[in-house]
Amino acid sequence: MLKHYLTALFVFIIVISAQAQDNYEIQVYGSETVKKGHTMLELHSNFTFDGSKTVVDGVLPTNHVFHETIEITHGWTPWFETGFYFFNTIGSDGRTAYVGSHIRPRVAVPESWKWPVGVSISMEFGFQKAQYDANTASLEIRPIVDKKWGALYVAINPTLEQSFKGPEQHSGMIFSPNVKASYDVSKVVALGLEYYGSTGPFFHYYPIRDEEHQLFIATDLNFSPNWEFNAGYGFGLTDETDKSIFKVILGRRF
């Protein structure tokens, strides 16, 4: 019965996203890749309650906007996967549109190596329209390290981003660290915190007032090995960051 309800919810969110590159995929990655021969379909949905309200460098404001991202990831081997993203936005004043697409190959350290921590690295490349991100072509390099100690789980993503077209194309690698810590309060429910930042060029960081820092109170529900559910409410901690965001990630493995 639960499976039928979740399937109905999954379809419902797809319908919303058909009606309804910052903050399109708000997620701290774990090191595990999708299993060989399996495919993961995910919907990343978020709504900005309090965001930017004016056009800056030709980029439309984010206030009262839905972001809907469809992610499809396939596992080719036990240690290699490829993900595809389709970014969409929903809002008034010309803010409803297809935004762009990315491709993301990722490799992981095989479990047979028996490392004490999980390790993988993804390389995400793609484009986005200038009215939604001034940097229209970009590369993201995301190292991923995670570890579980009993009920406690920690993941660290010291991410680097490079623009190839836009105002930051000559700025070098932008350091955008992500960190997650969660605790299993039951066999199904985990509660935790997620941090997302963007501090400027690596080793040449912006003044703190110009950096982006967000903190999310989040939950993960582990009710089935075939399903993924993550939800959270985020607070912006600097003037350059959207102040209030709610996000949901719903995934299904096939």
C-alpha positions in Angstrom: 0.0 0.0 0.0 2.8 2.4 0.9 4.4 1.8 -2.5 1.2 2.8 -4.3 0.9 6.0 -2.3 4.6 6.9 -3.0 4.2 6.2 -6.7 1.1 8.5 -6.8 3.1 11.2 -5.0 6.0 10.8 -7.4 3.6 11.2 -10.4 2.0 14.2 -8.8 5.3 16.0 -8.4 6.1 15.3 -12.0 2.8 17.0 -13.0 3.7 20.0 -10.8 7.1 20.3 -12.4 5.5 20.3 -15.8 3.3 23.2 -14.7 5.1 24.6 -11.8 22.5 27.5 -11.2 22.0 28.2 -7.8 19.6 26.3 -5.7 18.4 23.9 -8.5 20.0 20.9 -6.8 20.4 21.4 -3.0 22.1 18.2 -1.9 25.2 17.0 -0.2 26.4 13.9 -2.0 27.2 10.6 -0.5 30.1 8.6 -1.9 28.0 5.6 -3.1 27.2 5.3 -6.8 24.1 3.8 -8.4 24.6 0.1 -8.7 25.6 -1.5 -12.0 22.6 -1.8 -14.4 20.3 0.3 -12.2 18.8 3.8 -12.8 17.9 6.4 -10.3 15.2 9.0 -11.2 15.1 12.0 -8.9 13.1 15.2 -8.6 14.7 18.1 -6.8 12.0 20.6 -5.8 12.5 23.8 -3.9 10.6 27.1 -3.2 12.3 30.4 -2.2 10.2 32.2 0.3 12.7 35.1 0.7 15.2 35.6 -2.1 16.6 38.3 -4.4 14.0 40.8 -5.6 15.8 42.7 -8.4 17.5 41.9 -11.7 21.3 41.8 -11.1 23.7 41.4 -14.1 20.7 40.4 -16.2 19.8 37.5 -13.8 16.1 37.3 -12.8 15.3 37.5 -9.1 14.6 34.3 -7.1 12.0 35.5 -4.7 8.8 33.3 -4.7 10.2 31.0 -7.4 9.9 27.2 -7.6 13.0 25.3 -9.0 12.3 21.9 -10.4 15.2 19.7 -11.5 14.9 16.2 -13.0 17.9 14.0 -12.5 18.5 10.7 -14.2 21.5 8.6 -13.1 22.6 5.2 -14.5 25.2 2.9 -13.0 27.5 1.4 -15.6 29.9 -0.5 -13.3 30.1 -1.0 -9.5 32.2 2.2 -9.4 31.1 4.4 -12.3 27.8 6.2 -13.0 26.6 9.1 -15.2 23.9 11.6 -14.2 21.9 13.9 -16.4 20.1 17.1 -15.2 17.2 19.2 -16.6 16.8 22.4 -14.7 13.4 24.3 -14.7 12.1 27.3 -13.0 8.5 28.4 -12.2 7.6 32.0 -11.3 6.0 35.2 -12.5 7.4 37.9 -14.8 9.1 35.6 -17.3 10.7 33.4 -14.7 8.9 30.2 -15.9 11.2 28.3 -18.3 13.6 25.5 -19.0 16.9 26.8 -17.5 19.6 24.4 -18.8 21.2 20.9 -18.6 24.2 19.3 -17.1 26.0 15.9 -17.5 27.8 14.4 -14.5 30.1 11.3 -14.7 31.3 10.0 -11.3 33.8 7.4 -10.2 34.0 5.9 -6.7 36.7 3.9 -4.8 35.4 0.3 -5.0 34.2 -1.3 -1.8 36.7 -4.2 -2.4 39.5 -1.8 -1.6 38.2 -1.6 2.0 39.0 2.1 2.6 38.1 3.4 6.0 35.9 6.1 4.4 33.7 6.3 1.3 35.4 8.3 -1.5 34.2 9.3 -4.9 34.6 12.3 -7.3 32.1 13.8 -9.8 32.8 16.1 -12.8 29.6 18.0 -13.7 29.6 20.1 -16.9 26.8 22.0 -18.7 25.0 25.2 -19.6 22.3 27.4 -18.3 20.5 30.5 -19.7 22.0 33.9 -18.9 18.8 35.2 -17.4 19.0 32.5 -14.6 22.8 32.4 -14.2 25.3 34.9 -15.5 27.9 32.2 -15.9 26.3 30.2 -18.8 28.9 27.4 -19.1 30.5 25.8 -16.1 32.4 22.9 -14.7 32.0 21.5 -11.2 34.6 19.2 -9.6 33.1 17.6 -6.5 35.3 15.3 -4.3 33.1 13.4 -1.9 34.1 11.8 1.4 31.7 10.2 3.8 31.6 7.9 6.9 29.0 6.3 9.1 29.7 5.6 12.8 26.7 3.7 14.2 23.7 6.1 13.9 25.9 9.1 13.0 26.6 10.0 9.3 28.9 12.7 8.0 29.6 13.7 4.4 31.9 16.4 3.1 32.0 17.8 -0.5 34.8 20.4 -0.9 33.5 21.5 -4.3 35.3 23.6 -6.9 33.5 25.4 -9.7 34.9 26.9 -12.9 33.0 29.2 -15.3 33.9 29.1 -19.0 31.6 32.0 -20.1 30.4 34.8 -17.8 31.6 37.3 -15.3 33.6 34.7 -13.3 35.3 33.0 -16.2 38.7 34.6 -15.3 38.2 34.3 -11.5 39.7 30.8 -11.3 38.1 28.0 -9.3 35.3 29.1 -6.9 35.4 27.1 -3.6 31.8 25.9 -2.7 32.0 23.5 0.3 29.0 21.4 1.3 28.8 19.4 4.5 26.2 17.1 6.0 25.8 15.5 9.4 22.8 13.4 10.4 21.7 11.0 13.1 19.4 8.0 12.8 16.6 8.6 15.4 14.9 5.4 14.2 15.3 2.8 11.5 13.4 5.0 9.1 14.0 8.7 10.2 17.4 10.5 10.2 17.6 14.2 11.3 20.5 16.5 10.7 22.1 19.7 9.4 23.3 20.5 5.9 25.6 23.4 5.0 26.1 25.0 1.6 28.6 27.7 0.9 30.3 29.7 -1.9 33.4 31.6 -0.7 35.0 32.9 -3.9 38.2 32.0 -5.8 40.2 29.2 -4.1 42.7 30.9 -1.7 41.5 34.3 -2.7 38.2 34.4 -0.9 35.6 37.2 -1.1 34.9 39.4 2.0 32.4 37.5 4.2 29.6 39.9 3.3 30.0 38.8 -0.4 30.1 35.1 0.3 27.1 32.7 0.3 26.3 30.6 3.3 23.2 28.5 3.9 22.2 26.2 6.7 19.4 23.6 6.3 17.6 21.6 9.0 16.9 18.4 7.1 15.5 14.9 7.4 16.0 11.7 5.4 13.4 8.9 5.4 14.8 5.4 4.7 11.5 3.4 4.3 12.6 1.3 1.3 15.9 0.6 -0.5 14.2 1.6 -3.8 13.2 5.0 -2.6 15.0 8.2 -1.5 13.5 11.1 0.4 15.1 14.2 1.7 13.5 17.4 2.9 14.8 20.5 4.6 14.3 24.2 5.4 17.2 26.5 4.8 18.3 29.8 6.2 20.6 32.3 4.4 23.4 33.6 6.7 24.7 36.4 4.5 23.3 39.2 2.4 24.3 37.4 -0.8 22.3 34.3 0.1 18.6 33.6 -0.4 17.2 33.9 3.2 14.4 31.3 3.3 14.1 28.1 1.2 12.2 24.8 1.5 13.4 21.8 -0.5 12.3 18.2 -1.2 14.2 15.5 -3.0 12.2 12.4 -4.1 14.0 9.5 -5.8 13.2 6.1 -7.2 15.6 3.3 -8.1 14.8 1.0 -11.0 
